[in-house]
Amino acid sequence: MNSDIVAELTKMIAEGLDLRMEDTVIDPTAPLLEGGLMLDSMVLFEFIALIEKRYDVSFPADELNSQTFASLNVLAQNIADMQAAKENR
């Protein structure tokens, strides 16, 4: 299931953000911030808004950190965890 989320996140970056980046060059293991895709704070804010809308989740303020956004694989797992927690309420 996380592979589906990774694929959607990749598409969001390639098509939903104004980065002029092809989805085929986005490595799901690359860091989203430093040394990888190098998303800046404005792009990251926009990306978070797209994620929250698409997956109907909200990132708690204490989870808006480099660990949560370490890579698309890590981010997909965090989204899956938030969705599971929401379903178990």
PDB file with SEQRES, HELIX, SHEET and CRYST1 records, atoms N, CA, C and O in Angstrom:
SEQRES   1 A   89  MET ASN SER ASP ILE VAL ALA GLU LEU THR LYS MET ILE          
SEQRES   2 A   89  ALA GLU GLY LEU ASP LEU ARG MET GLU ASP THR VAL ILE          
SEQRES   3 A   89  ASP PRO THR ALA PRO LEU LEU GLU GLY GLY LEU MET LEU          
SEQRES   4 A   89  ASP SER MET VAL LEU PHE GLU PHE ILE ALA LEU ILE GLU          
SEQRES   5 A   89  LYS ARG TYR ASP VAL SER PHE PRO ALA ASP GLU LEU ASN          
SEQRES   6 A   89  SER GLN THR PHE ALA SER LEU ASN VAL LEU ALA GLN ASN          
SEQRES   7 A   89  ILE ALA ASP MET GLN ALA ALA LYS GLU ASN ARG                  
HELIX    1 AA1 ASN A    2  LYS A   11  1                                  10    
HELIX    2 AA2 MET A   12  GLY A   16  3                                   5    
HELIX    3 AA3 ASP A   23  VAL A   25  5                                   3    
HELIX    4 AA4 SER A   41  TYR A   55  1                                  15    
HELIX    5 AA5 ALA A   61  GLU A   63  5                                   3    
HELIX    6 AA6 LEU A   72  GLU A   87  1                                  16    
CRYST1    1.000    1.000    1.000  90.00  90.00  90.00 P 1           1          
ATOM      1  N   MET A   1       0.821  -1.197   0.000  1.00  0.00           N  
ATOM      2  CA  MET A   1       0.000   0.000   0.000  1.00  0.00           C  
ATOM      3  C   MET A   1       0.866   1.263   0.000  1.00  0.00           C  
ATOM      4  O   MET A   1       0.529   2.255  -0.646  1.00  0.00           O  
ATOM      5  N   ASN A   2       1.992   1.215   0.735  1.00  0.00           N  
ATOM      6  CA  ASN A   2       2.862   2.384   0.757  1.00  0.00           C  
ATOM      7  C   ASN A   2       3.400   2.713  -0.620  1.00  0.00           C  
ATOM      8  O   ASN A   2       3.674   3.875  -0.920  1.00  0.00           O  
ATOM      9  N   SER A   3       3.556   1.689  -1.470  1.00  0.00           N  
ATOM     10  CA  SER A   3       4.052   1.959  -2.823  1.00  0.00           C  
ATOM     11  C   SER A   3       3.035   2.809  -3.594  1.00  0.00           C  
ATOM     12  O   SER A   3       3.421   3.633  -4.424  1.00  0.00           O  
ATOM     13  N   ASP A   4       1.751   2.614  -3.328  1.00  0.00           N  
ATOM     14  CA  ASP A   4       0.721   3.453  -3.953  1.00  0.00           C  
ATOM     15  C   ASP A   4       0.843   4.904  -3.471  1.00  0.00           C  
ATOM     16  O   ASP A   4       0.717   5.844  -4.256  1.00  0.00           O  
ATOM     17  N   ILE A   5       1.088   5.065  -2.181  1.00  0.00           N  
ATOM     18  CA  ILE A   5       1.240   6.405  -1.625  1.00  0.00           C  
ATOM     19  C   ILE A   5       2.491   7.054  -2.195  1.00  0.00           C  
ATOM     20  O   ILE A   5       2.467   8.230  -2.558  1.00  0.00           O  
ATOM     21  N   VAL A   6       3.586   6.301  -2.277  1.00  0.00           N  
ATOM     22  CA  VAL A   6       4.830   6.839  -2.854  1.00  0.00           C  
ATOM     23  C   VAL A   6       4.589   7.295  -4.287  1.00  0.00           C  
ATOM     24  O   VAL A   6       5.046   8.366  -4.687  1.00  0.00           O  
ATOM     25  N   ALA A   7       3.873   6.484  -5.058  1.00  0.00           N  
ATOM     26  CA  ALA A   7       3.579   6.844  -6.454  1.00  0.00           C  
ATOM     27  C   ALA A   7       2.760   8.132  -6.529  1.00  0.00           C  
ATOM     28  O   ALA A   7       3.020   8.991  -7.372  1.00  0.00           O  
ATOM     29  N   GLU A   8       1.765   8.262  -5.642  1.00  0.00           N  
ATOM     30  CA  GLU A   8       0.947   9.481  -5.631  1.00  0.00           C  
ATOM     31  C   GLU A   8       1.754  10.699  -5.192  1.00  0.00           C  
ATOM     32  O   GLU A   8       1.598  11.785  -5.750  1.00  0.00           O  
ATOM     33  N   LEU A   9       2.617  10.517  -4.190  1.00  0.00           N  
ATOM     34  CA  LEU A   9       3.453  11.627  -3.733  1.00  0.00           C  
ATOM     35  C   LEU A   9       4.408  12.063  -4.839  1.00  0.00           C  
ATOM     36  O   LEU A   9       4.647  13.255  -5.028  1.00  0.00           O  
ATOM     37  N   THR A  10       4.947  11.101  -5.559  1.00  0.00           N  
ATOM     38  CA  THR A  10       5.844  11.406  -6.677  1.00  0.00           C  
ATOM     39  C   THR A  10       5.106  12.222  -7.730  1.00  0.00           C  
ATOM     40  O   THR A  10       5.634  13.197  -8.263  1.00  0.00           O  
ATOM     41  N   LYS A  11       3.875  11.806  -8.020  1.00  0.00           N  
ATOM     42  CA  LYS A  11       3.071  12.535  -9.005  1.00  0.00           C  
ATOM     43  C   LYS A  11       2.753  13.943  -8.503  1.00  0.00           C  
ATOM     44  O   LYS A  11       2.764  14.895  -9.282  1.00  0.00           O  
ATOM     45  N   MET A  12       2.471  14.078  -7.206  1.00  0.00           N  
ATOM     46  CA  MET A  12       2.204  15.400  -6.632  1.00  0.00           C  
ATOM     47  C   MET A  12       3.394  16.321  -6.827  1.00  0.00           C  
ATOM     48  O   MET A  12       3.229  17.485  -7.193  1.00  0.00           O  
ATOM     49  N   ILE A  13       4.592  15.806  -6.585  1.00  0.00           N  
ATOM     50  CA  ILE A  13       5.795  16.626  -6.734  1.00  0.00           C  
ATOM     51  C   ILE A  13       5.988  17.006  -8.189  1.00  0.00           C  
ATOM     52  O   ILE A  13       6.278  18.161  -8.502  1.00  0.00           O  
ATOM     53  N   ALA A  14       5.829  16.036  -9.078  1.00  0.00           N  
ATOM     54  CA  ALA A  14       6.084  16.275 -10.505  1.00  0.00           C  
ATOM     55  C   ALA A  14       5.029  17.166 -11.146  1.00  0.00           C  
ATOM     56  O   ALA A  14       5.348  17.984 -12.009  1.00  0.00           O  
ATOM     57  N   GLU A  15       3.772  17.012 -10.730  1.00  0.00           N  
ATOM     58  CA  GLU A  15       2.688  17.718 -11.411  1.00  0.00           C  
ATOM     59  C   GLU A  15       2.015  18.795 -10.568  1.00  0.00           C  
ATOM     60  O   GLU A  15       1.518  19.783 -11.110  1.00  0.00           O  
ATOM     61  N   GLY A  16       1.993  18.618  -9.253  1.00  0.00           N  
ATOM     62  CA  GLY A  16       1.258  19.543  -8.398  1.00  0.00           C  
ATOM     63  C   GLY A  16       2.070  20.711  -7.888  1.00  0.00           C  
ATOM     64  O   GLY A  16       1.514  21.727  -7.470  1.00  0.00           O  
ATOM     65  N   LEU A  17       3.376  20.571  -7.920  1.00  0.00           N  
ATOM     66  CA  LEU A  17       4.255  21.643  -7.465  1.00  0.00           C  
ATOM     67  C   LEU A  17       4.993  22.199  -8.679  1.00  0.00           C  
ATOM     68  O   LEU A  17       5.265  21.470  -9.632  1.00  0.00           O  
ATOM     69  N   ASP A  18       5.304  23.441  -8.644  1.00  0.00           N  
ATOM     70  CA  ASP A  18       5.961  24.079  -9.790  1.00  0.00           C  
ATOM     71  C   ASP A  18       7.477  23.888  -9.713  1.00  0.00           C  
ATOM     72  O   ASP A  18       8.229  24.848  -9.542  1.00  0.00           O  
ATOM     73  N   LEU A  19       7.913  22.624  -9.844  1.00  0.00           N  
ATOM     74  CA  LEU A  19       9.333  22.321  -9.715  1.00  0.00           C  
ATOM     75  C   LEU A  19       9.989  21.954 -11.039  1.00  0.00           C  
ATOM     76  O   LEU A  19      11.212  21.838 -11.120  1.00  0.00           O  
ATOM     77  N   ARG A  20       9.179  21.771 -12.074  1.00  0.00           N  
ATOM     78  CA  ARG A  20       9.691  21.360 -13.383  1.00  0.00           C  
ATOM     79  C   ARG A  20      10.573  20.123 -13.253  1.00  0.00           C  
ATOM     80  O   ARG A  20      11.712  20.093 -13.718  1.00  0.00           O  
ATOM     81  N   MET A  21      10.013  19.112 -12.610  1.00  0.00           N  
ATOM     82  CA  MET A  21      10.731  17.877 -12.346  1.00  0.00           C  
ATOM     83  C   MET A  21       9.894  16.713 -12.862  1.00  0.00           C  
ATOM     84  O   MET A  21       8.704  16.622 -12.562  1.00  0.00           O  
ATOM     85  N   GLU A  22      10.501  15.839 -13.623  1.00  0.00           N  
ATOM     86  CA  GLU A  22       9.805  14.654 -14.124  1.00  0.00           C  
ATOM     87  C   GLU A  22       9.692  13.620 -13.011  1.00  0.00           C  
ATOM     88  O   GLU A  22      10.609  13.467 -12.205  1.00  0.00           O  
ATOM     89  N   ASP A  23       8.568  12.911 -12.969  1.00  0.00           N  
ATOM     90  CA  ASP A  23       8.397  11.909 -11.925  1.00  0.00           C  
ATOM     91  C   ASP A  23       9.415  10.775 -12.039  1.00  0.00           C  
ATOM     92  O   ASP A  23       9.726  10.122 -11.043  1.00  0.00           O  
ATOM     93  N   THR A  24       9.930  10.538 -13.232  1.00  0.00           N  
ATOM     94  CA  THR A  24      10.892   9.448 -13.431  1.00  0.00           C  
ATOM     95  C   THR A  24      12.248   9.736 -12.790  1.00  0.00           C  
ATOM     96  O   THR A  24      13.028   8.809 -12.571  1.00  0.00           O  
ATOM     97  N   VAL A  25      12.545  10.997 -12.486  1.00  0.00           N  
ATOM     98  CA  VAL A  25      13.831  11.322 -11.867  1.00  0.00           C  
ATOM     99  C   VAL A  25      13.731  11.471 -10.347  1.00  0.00           C  
ATOM    100  O   VAL A  25      14.730  11.749  -9.684  1.00  0.00           O  
ATOM    101  N   ILE A  26      12.543  11.288  -9.800  1.00  0.00           N  
ATOM    102  CA  ILE A  26      12.345  11.431  -8.360  1.00  0.00           C  
ATOM    103  C   ILE A  26      12.614  10.097  -7.682  1.00  0.00           C  
ATOM    104  O   ILE A  26      11.899   9.118  -7.900  1.00  0.00           O  
ATOM    105  N   ASP A  27      13.642  10.074  -6.868  1.00  0.00           N  
ATOM    106  CA  ASP A  27      14.043   8.877  -6.131  1.00  0.00           C  
ATOM    107  C   ASP A  27      13.301   8.850  -4.795  1.00  0.00           C  
ATOM    108  O   ASP A  27      13.458   9.769  -3.991  1.00  0.00           O  
ATOM    109  N   PRO A  28      12.486   7.803  -4.541  1.00  0.00           N  
ATOM    110  CA  PRO A  28      11.723   7.765  -3.291  1.00  0.00           C  
ATOM    111  C   PRO A  28      12.577   7.606  -2.040  1.00  0.00           C  
ATOM    112  O   PRO A  28      12.080   7.765  -0.925  1.00  0.00           O  
ATOM    113  N   THR A  29      13.867   7.290  -2.217  1.00  0.00           N  
ATOM    114  CA  THR A  29      14.751   7.165  -1.058  1.00  0.00           C  
ATOM    115  C   THR A  29      15.579   8.423  -0.820  1.00  0.00           C  
ATOM    116  O   THR A  29      16.266   8.534   0.196  1.00  0.00           O  
ATOM    117  N   ALA A  30      15.514   9.373  -1.755  1.00  0.00           N  
ATOM    118  CA  ALA A  30      16.301  10.608  -1.622  1.00  0.00           C  
ATOM    119  C   ALA A  30      15.693  11.518  -0.560  1.00  0.00           C  
ATOM    120  O   ALA A  30      14.472  11.574  -0.417  1.00  0.00           O  
ATOM    121  N   PRO A  31      16.530  12.225   0.180  1.00  0.00           N  
ATOM    122  CA  PRO A  31      16.004  13.183   1.151  1.00  0.00           C  
ATOM    123  C   PRO A  31      15.167  14.255   0.446  1.00  0.00           C  
ATOM    124  O   PRO A  31      15.502  14.699  -0.652  1.00  0.00           O  
ATOM    125  N   LEU A  32      14.087  14.655   1.089  1.00  0.00           N  
ATOM    126  CA  LEU A  32      13.235  15.694   0.504  1.00  0.00           C  
ATOM    127  C   LEU A  32      13.815  17.078   0.744  1.00  0.00           C  
ATOM    128  O   LEU A  32      13.543  18.012  -0.010  1.00  0.00           O  
ATOM    129  N   LEU A  33      14.601  17.203   1.779  1.00  0.00           N  
ATOM    130  CA  LEU A  33      15.115  18.521   2.134  1.00  0.00           C  
ATOM    131  C   LEU A  33      16.587  18.628   1.741  1.00  0.00           C  
ATOM    132  O   LEU A  33      16.891  18.784   0.559  1.00  0.00           O  
ATOM    133  N   GLU A  34      17.480  18.549   2.676  1.00  0.00           N  
ATOM    134  CA  GLU A  34      18.899  18.744   2.393  1.00  0.00           C  
ATOM    135  C   GLU A  34      19.480  17.605   1.564  1.00  0.00           C  
ATOM    136  O   GLU A  34      19.273  16.432   1.873  1.00  0.00           O  
ATOM    137  N   GLY A  35      20.207  17.960   0.510  1.00  0.00           N  
ATOM    138  CA  GLY A  35      20.976  16.995  -0.255  1.00  0.00           C  
ATOM    139  C   GLY A  35      20.191  16.076  -1.167  1.00  0.00           C  
ATOM    140  O   GLY A  35      20.782  15.210  -1.813  1.00  0.00           O  
ATOM    141  N   GLY A  36      18.895  16.234  -1.239  1.00  0.00           N  
ATOM    142  CA  GLY A  36      18.078  15.377  -2.103  1.00  0.00           C  
ATOM    143  C   GLY A  36      17.300  16.209  -3.084  1.00  0.00           C  
ATOM    144  O   GLY A  36      17.869  16.823  -3.986  1.00  0.00           O  
ATOM    145  N   LEU A  37      15.986  16.229  -2.906  1.00  0.00           N  
ATOM    146  CA  LEU A  37      15.140  17.035  -3.786  1.00  0.00           C  
ATOM    147  C   LEU A  37      15.236  18.519  -3.463  1.00  0.00           C  
ATOM    148  O   LEU A  37      14.816  19.365  -4.252  1.00  0.00           O  
ATOM    149  N   MET A  38      15.790  18.825  -2.300  1.00  0.00           N  
ATOM    150  CA  MET A  38      16.043  20.209  -1.893  1.00  0.00           C  
ATOM    151  C   MET A  38      14.770  21.065  -1.903  1.00  0.00           C  
ATOM    152  O   MET A  38      14.788  22.205  -2.365  1.00  0.00           O  
ATOM    153  N   LEU A  39      13.669  20.506  -1.391  1.00  0.00           N  
ATOM    154  CA  LEU A  39      12.436  21.285  -1.308  1.00  0.00           C  
ATOM    155  C   LEU A  39      12.648  22.419  -0.310  1.00  0.00           C  
ATOM    156  O   LEU A  39      13.084  22.185   0.817  1.00  0.00           O  
ATOM    157  N   ASP A  40      12.341  23.641  -0.721  1.00  0.00           N  
ATOM    158  CA  ASP A  40      12.474  24.754   0.212  1.00  0.00           C  
ATOM    159  C   ASP A  40      11.207  24.869   1.058  1.00  0.00           C  
ATOM    160  O   ASP A  40      10.246  24.131   0.843  1.00  0.00           O  
ATOM    161  N   SER A  41      11.205  25.776   2.001  1.00  0.00           N  
ATOM    162  CA  SER A  41      10.093  25.864   2.949  1.00  0.00           C  
ATOM    163  C   SER A  41       8.765  26.193   2.278  1.00  0.00           C  
ATOM    164  O   SER A  41       7.727  25.670   2.683  1.00  0.00           O  
ATOM    165  N   MET A  42       8.779  27.044   1.266  1.00  0.00           N  
ATOM    166  CA  MET A  42       7.532  27.398   0.578  1.00  0.00           C  
ATOM    167  C   MET A  42       6.966  26.201  -0.181  1.00  0.00           C  
ATOM    168  O   MET A  42       5.765  25.940  -0.130  1.00  0.00           O  
ATOM    169  N   VAL A  43       7.821  25.486  -0.876  1.00  0.00           N  
ATOM    170  CA  VAL A  43       7.386  24.302  -1.630  1.00  0.00           C  
ATOM    171  C   VAL A  43       6.935  23.222  -0.657  1.00  0.00           C  
ATOM    172  O   VAL A  43       5.936  22.547  -0.901  1.00  0.00           O  
ATOM    173  N   LEU A  44       7.655  23.054   0.433  1.00  0.00           N  
ATOM    174  CA  LEU A  44       7.278  22.052   1.425  1.00  0.00           C  
ATOM    175  C   LEU A  44       5.909  22.375   2.022  1.00  0.00           C  
ATOM    176  O   LEU A  44       5.093  21.475   2.220  1.00  0.00           O  
ATOM    177  N   PHE A  45       5.655  23.644   2.307  1.00  0.00           N  
ATOM    178  CA  PHE A  45       4.360  24.065   2.836  1.00  0.00           C  
ATOM    179  C   PHE A  45       3.245  23.708   1.845  1.00  0.00           C  
ATOM    180  O   PHE A  45       2.198  23.195   2.240  1.00  0.00           O  
ATOM    181  N   GLU A  46       3.475  23.981   0.574  1.00  0.00           N  
ATOM    182  CA  GLU A  46       2.493  23.659  -0.464  1.00  0.00           C  
ATOM    183  C   GLU A  46       2.291  22.147  -0.577  1.00  0.00           C  
ATOM    184  O   GLU A  46       1.166  21.673  -0.731  1.00  0.00           O  
ATOM    185  N   PHE A  47       3.386  21.399  -0.500  1.00  0.00           N  
ATOM    186  CA  PHE A  47       3.337  19.936  -0.563  1.00  0.00           C  
ATOM    187  C   PHE A  47       2.531  19.374   0.608  1.00  0.00           C  
ATOM    188  O   PHE A  47       1.706  18.479   0.426  1.00  0.00           O  
ATOM    189  N   ILE A  48       2.773  19.899   1.801  1.00  0.00           N  
ATOM    190  CA  ILE A  48       2.032  19.459   2.988  1.00  0.00           C  
ATOM    191  C   ILE A  48       0.544  19.728   2.812  1.00  0.00           C  
ATOM    192  O   ILE A  48      -0.283  18.884   3.156  1.00  0.00           O  
ATOM    193  N   ALA A  49       0.196  20.898   2.279  1.00  0.00           N  
ATOM    194  CA  ALA A  49      -1.218  21.231   2.053  1.00  0.00           C  
ATOM    195  C   ALA A  49      -1.850  20.245   1.068  1.00  0.00           C  
ATOM    196  O   ALA A  49      -2.980  19.806   1.280  1.00  0.00           O  
ATOM    197  N   LEU A  50      -1.143  19.896   0.006  1.00  0.00           N  
ATOM    198  CA  LEU A  50      -1.663  18.917  -0.960  1.00  0.00           C  
ATOM    199  C   LEU A  50      -1.860  17.556  -0.309  1.00  0.00           C  
ATOM    200  O   LEU A  50      -2.869  16.888  -0.538  1.00  0.00           O  
ATOM    201  N   ILE A  51      -0.892  17.149   0.503  1.00  0.00           N  
ATOM    202  CA  ILE A  51      -0.968  15.853   1.190  1.00  0.00           C  
ATOM    203  C   ILE A  51      -2.158  15.829   2.141  1.00  0.00           C  
ATOM    204  O   ILE A  51      -2.938  14.877   2.143  1.00  0.00           O  
ATOM    205  N   GLU A  52      -2.294  16.877   2.946  1.00  0.00           N  
ATOM    206  CA  GLU A  52      -3.378  16.911   3.928  1.00  0.00           C  
ATOM    207  C   GLU A  52      -4.742  16.874   3.244  1.00  0.00           C  
ATOM    208  O   GLU A  52      -5.668  16.221   3.726  1.00  0.00           O  
ATOM    209  N   LYS A  53      -4.858  17.570   2.130  1.00  0.00           N  
ATOM    210  CA  LYS A  53      -6.127  17.569   1.391  1.00  0.00           C  
ATOM    211  C   LYS A  53      -6.385  16.193   0.763  1.00  0.00           C  
ATOM    212  O   LYS A  53      -7.487  15.656   0.882  1.00  0.00           O  
ATOM    213  N   ARG A  54      -5.394  15.634   0.109  1.00  0.00           N  
ATOM    214  CA  ARG A  54      -5.562  14.362  -0.600  1.00  0.00           C  
ATOM    215  C   ARG A  54      -5.852  13.200   0.344  1.00  0.00           C  
ATOM    216  O   ARG A  54      -6.718  12.373   0.062  1.00  0.00           O  
ATOM    217  N   TYR A  55      -5.133  13.134   1.462  1.00  0.00           N  
ATOM    218  CA  TYR A  55      -5.245  11.988   2.373  1.00  0.00           C  
ATOM    219  C   TYR A  55      -6.108  12.266   3.598  1.00  0.00           C  
ATOM    220  O   TYR A  55      -6.274  11.393   4.450  1.00  0.00           O  
ATOM    221  N   ASP A  56      -6.659  13.473   3.692  1.00  0.00           N  
ATOM    222  CA  ASP A  56      -7.511  13.852   4.818  1.00  0.00           C  
ATOM    223  C   ASP A  56      -6.818  13.566   6.158  1.00  0.00           C  
ATOM    224  O   ASP A  56      -7.384  12.942   7.057  1.00  0.00           O  
ATOM    225  N   VAL A  57      -5.588  14.041   6.252  1.00  0.00           N  
ATOM    226  CA  VAL A  57      -4.801  13.928   7.479  1.00  0.00           C  
ATOM    227  C   VAL A  57      -4.281  15.309   7.833  1.00  0.00           C  
ATOM    228  O   VAL A  57      -4.286  16.221   7.006  1.00  0.00           O  
ATOM    229  N   SER A  58      -3.831  15.450   9.071  1.00  0.00           N  
ATOM    230  CA  SER A  58      -3.203  16.693   9.523  1.00  0.00           C  
ATOM    231  C   SER A  58      -1.912  16.345  10.230  1.00  0.00           C  
ATOM    232  O   SER A  58      -1.883  15.489  11.114  1.00  0.00           O  
ATOM    233  N   PHE A  59      -0.844  17.015   9.834  1.00  0.00           N  
ATOM    234  CA  PHE A  59       0.430  16.797  10.491  1.00  0.00           C  
ATOM    235  C   PHE A  59       0.459  17.602  11.779  1.00  0.00           C  
ATOM    236  O   PHE A  59       0.308  18.823  11.745  1.00  0.00           O  
ATOM    237  N   PRO A  60       0.653  16.931  12.927  1.00  0.00           N  
ATOM    238  CA  PRO A  60       0.818  17.678  14.172  1.00  0.00           C  
ATOM    239  C   PRO A  60       2.078  18.543  14.071  1.00  0.00           C  
ATOM    240  O   PRO A  60       3.040  18.170  13.399  1.00  0.00           O  
ATOM    241  N   ALA A  61       2.069  19.672  14.726  1.00  0.00           N  
ATOM    242  CA  ALA A  61       3.205  20.600  14.654  1.00  0.00           C  
ATOM    243  C   ALA A  61       4.517  19.925  15.040  1.00  0.00           C  
ATOM    244  O   ALA A  61       5.563  20.224  14.464  1.00  0.00           O  
ATOM    245  N   ASP A  62       4.467  19.018  16.009  1.00  0.00           N  
ATOM    246  CA  ASP A  62       5.707  18.366  16.447  1.00  0.00           C  
ATOM    247  C   ASP A  62       6.223  17.325  15.450  1.00  0.00           C  
ATOM    248  O   ASP A  62       7.321  16.797  15.623  1.00  0.00           O  
ATOM    249  N   GLU A  63       5.438  17.027  14.409  1.00  0.00           N  
ATOM    250  CA  GLU A  63       5.889  16.090  13.384  1.00  0.00           C  
ATOM    251  C   GLU A  63       6.319  16.795  12.094  1.00  0.00           C  
ATOM    252  O   GLU A  63       6.644  16.138  11.105  1.00  0.00           O  
ATOM    253  N   LEU A  64       6.320  18.100  12.107  1.00  0.00           N  
ATOM    254  CA  LEU A  64       6.798  18.865  10.958  1.00  0.00           C  
ATOM    255  C   LEU A  64       8.307  19.047  11.110  1.00  0.00           C  
ATOM    256  O   LEU A  64       8.796  20.133  11.420  1.00  0.00           O  
ATOM    257  N   ASN A  65       9.024  17.950  10.882  1.00  0.00           N  
ATOM    258  CA  ASN A  65      10.471  17.960  11.071  1.00  0.00           C  
ATOM    259  C   ASN A  65      11.152  17.128   9.986  1.00  0.00           C  
ATOM    260  O   ASN A  65      10.492  16.485   9.170  1.00  0.00           O  
ATOM    261  N   SER A  66      12.456  17.153   9.993  1.00  0.00           N  
ATOM    262  CA  SER A  66      13.214  16.471   8.940  1.00  0.00           C  
ATOM    263  C   SER A  66      13.066  14.952   9.002  1.00  0.00           C  
ATOM    264  O   SER A  66      13.242  14.290   7.979  1.00  0.00           O  
ATOM    265  N   GLN A  67      12.751  14.381  10.154  1.00  0.00           N  
ATOM    266  CA  GLN A  67      12.550  12.937  10.236  1.00  0.00           C  
ATOM    267  C   GLN A  67      11.281  12.517   9.496  1.00  0.00           C  
ATOM    268  O   GLN A  67      11.286  11.518   8.777  1.00  0.00           O  
ATOM    269  N   THR A  68      10.206  13.265   9.666  1.00  0.00           N  
ATOM    270  CA  THR A  68       8.941  12.947   9.000  1.00  0.00           C  
ATOM    271  C   THR A  68       9.076  13.048   7.490  1.00  0.00           C  
ATOM    272  O   THR A  68       8.457  12.280   6.753  1.00  0.00           O  
ATOM    273  N   PHE A  69       9.882  13.990   7.032  1.00  0.00           N  
ATOM    274  CA  PHE A  69      10.053  14.237   5.601  1.00  0.00           C  
ATOM    275  C   PHE A  69      11.428  13.786   5.110  1.00  0.00           C  
ATOM    276  O   PHE A  69      12.000  14.388   4.201  1.00  0.00           O  
ATOM    277  N   ALA A  70      11.949  12.730   5.714  1.00  0.00           N  
ATOM    278  CA  ALA A  70      13.287  12.243   5.365  1.00  0.00           C  
ATOM    279  C   ALA A  70      13.362  11.810   3.902  1.00  0.00           C  
ATOM    280  O   ALA A  70      14.357  12.075   3.227  1.00  0.00           O  
ATOM    281  N   SER A  71      12.322  11.148   3.412  1.00  0.00           N  
ATOM    282  CA  SER A  71      12.249  10.695   2.014  1.00  0.00           C  
ATOM    283  C   SER A  71      10.788  10.414   1.703  1.00  0.00           C  
ATOM    284  O   SER A  71       9.942  10.437   2.597  1.00  0.00           O  
ATOM    285  N   LEU A  72      10.490  10.147   0.439  1.00  0.00           N  
ATOM    286  CA  LEU A  72       9.109   9.806   0.084  1.00  0.00           C  
ATOM    287  C   LEU A  72       8.692   8.499   0.732  1.00  0.00           C  
ATOM    288  O   LEU A  72       7.536   8.345   1.125  1.00  0.00           O  
ATOM    289  N   ASN A  73       9.621   7.550   0.849  1.00  0.00           N  
ATOM    290  CA  ASN A  73       9.292   6.282   1.505  1.00  0.00           C  
ATOM    291  C   ASN A  73       8.911   6.499   2.966  1.00  0.00           C  
ATOM    292  O   ASN A  73       7.927   5.935   3.445  1.00  0.00           O  
ATOM    293  N   VAL A  74       9.687   7.312   3.667  1.00  0.00           N  
ATOM    294  CA  VAL A  74       9.399   7.606   5.078  1.00  0.00           C  
ATOM    295  C   VAL A  74       8.098   8.391   5.195  1.00  0.00           C  
ATOM    296  O   VAL A  74       7.272   8.105   6.062  1.00  0.00           O  
ATOM    297  N   LEU A  75       7.918   9.369   4.333  1.00  0.00           N  
ATOM    298  CA  LEU A  75       6.699  10.174   4.352  1.00  0.00           C  
ATOM    299  C   LEU A  75       5.475   9.308   4.085  1.00  0.00           C  
ATOM    300  O   LEU A  75       4.450   9.468   4.747  1.00  0.00           O  
ATOM    301  N   ALA A  76       5.568   8.395   3.128  1.00  0.00           N  
ATOM    302  CA  ALA A  76       4.450   7.495   2.822  1.00  0.00           C  
ATOM    303  C   ALA A  76       4.093   6.647   4.037  1.00  0.00           C  
ATOM    304  O   ALA A  76       2.913   6.433   4.314  1.00  0.00           O  
ATOM    305  N   GLN A  77       5.093   6.164   4.763  1.00  0.00           N  
ATOM    306  CA  GLN A  77       4.834   5.380   5.968  1.00  0.00           C  
ATOM    307  C   GLN A  77       4.151   6.233   7.027  1.00  0.00           C  
ATOM    308  O   GLN A  77       3.231   5.769   7.700  1.00  0.00           O  
ATOM    309  N   ASN A  78       4.595   7.477   7.179  1.00  0.00           N  
ATOM    310  CA  ASN A  78       3.961   8.388   8.141  1.00  0.00           C  
ATOM    311  C   ASN A  78       2.504   8.648   7.776  1.00  0.00           C  
ATOM    312  O   ASN A  78       1.644   8.689   8.656  1.00  0.00           O  
ATOM    313  N   ILE A  79       2.222   8.824   6.493  1.00  0.00           N  
ATOM    314  CA  ILE A  79       0.843   9.042   6.040  1.00  0.00           C  
ATOM    315  C   ILE A  79       0.006   7.804   6.321  1.00  0.00           C  
ATOM    316  O   ILE A  79      -1.113   7.910   6.823  1.00  0.00           O  
ATOM    317  N   ALA A  80       0.544   6.628   5.998  1.00  0.00           N  
ATOM    318  CA  ALA A  80      -0.181   5.368   6.251  1.00  0.00           C  
ATOM    319  C   ALA A  80      -0.464   5.210   7.739  1.00  0.00           C  
ATOM    320  O   ALA A  80      -1.550   4.780   8.127  1.00  0.00           O  
ATOM    321  N   ASP A  81       0.512   5.558   8.573  1.00  0.00           N  
ATOM    322  CA  ASP A  81       0.322   5.479  10.031  1.00  0.00           C  
ATOM    323  C   ASP A  81      -0.755   6.434  10.510  1.00  0.00           C  
ATOM    324  O   ASP A  81      -1.567   6.073  11.362  1.00  0.00           O  
ATOM    325  N   MET A  82      -0.775   7.661   9.968  1.00  0.00           N  
ATOM    326  CA  MET A  82      -1.798   8.633  10.353  1.00  0.00           C  
ATOM    327  C   MET A  82      -3.181   8.161   9.911  1.00  0.00           C  
ATOM    328  O   MET A  82      -4.156   8.322  10.645  1.00  0.00           O  
ATOM    329  N   GLN A  83      -3.267   7.583   8.723  1.00  0.00           N  
ATOM    330  CA  GLN A  83      -4.551   7.078   8.238  1.00  0.00           C  
ATOM    331  C   GLN A  83      -5.042   5.925   9.114  1.00  0.00           C  
ATOM    332  O   GLN A  83      -6.227   5.851   9.441  1.00  0.00           O  
ATOM    333  N   ALA A  84      -4.132   5.029   9.492  1.00  0.00           N  
ATOM    334  CA  ALA A  84      -4.506   3.884  10.329  1.00  0.00           C  
ATOM    335  C   ALA A  84      -4.968   4.355  11.701  1.00  0.00           C  
ATOM    336  O   ALA A  84      -5.940   3.830  12.244  1.00  0.00           O  
ATOM    337  N   ALA A  85      -4.282   5.337  12.258  1.00  0.00           N  
ATOM    338  CA  ALA A  85      -4.664   5.879  13.571  1.00  0.00           C  
ATOM    339  C   ALA A  85      -6.039   6.527  13.499  1.00  0.00           C  
ATOM    340  O   ALA A  85      -6.839   6.424  14.428  1.00  0.00           O  
ATOM    341  N   LYS A  86      -6.299   7.196  12.382  1.00  0.00           N  
ATOM    342  CA  LYS A  86      -7.597   7.856  12.190  1.00  0.00           C  
ATOM    343  C   LYS A  86      -8.722   6.824  12.088  1.00  0.00           C  
ATOM    344  O   LYS A  86      -9.808   7.026  12.632  1.00  0.00           O  
ATOM    345  N   GLU A  87      -8.455   5.719  11.388  1.00  0.00           N  
ATOM    346  CA  GLU A  87      -9.456   4.663  11.241  1.00  0.00           C  
ATOM    347  C   GLU A  87      -9.728   3.936  12.542  1.00  0.00           C  
ATOM    348  O   GLU A  87     -10.832   3.435  12.755  1.00  0.00           O  
ATOM    349  N   ASN A  88      -8.726   3.873  13.424  1.00  0.00           N  
ATOM    350  CA  ASN A  88      -8.862   3.151  14.690  1.00  0.00           C  
ATOM    351  C   ASN A  88      -9.491   3.987  15.790  1.00  0.00           C  
ATOM    352  O   ASN A  88      -9.648   3.508  16.913  1.00  0.00           O  
ATOM    353  N   ARG A  89      -9.851   5.217  15.493  1.00  0.00           N  
ATOM    354  CA  ARG A  89     -10.481   6.069  16.518  1.00  0.00           C  
ATOM    355  C   ARG A  89     -11.912   5.677  16.730  1.00  0.00           C  
ATOM    356  O   ARG A  89     -12.601   6.280  17.553  1.00  0.00           O  
TER     357      ARG A  89                                                      
END                                                                             
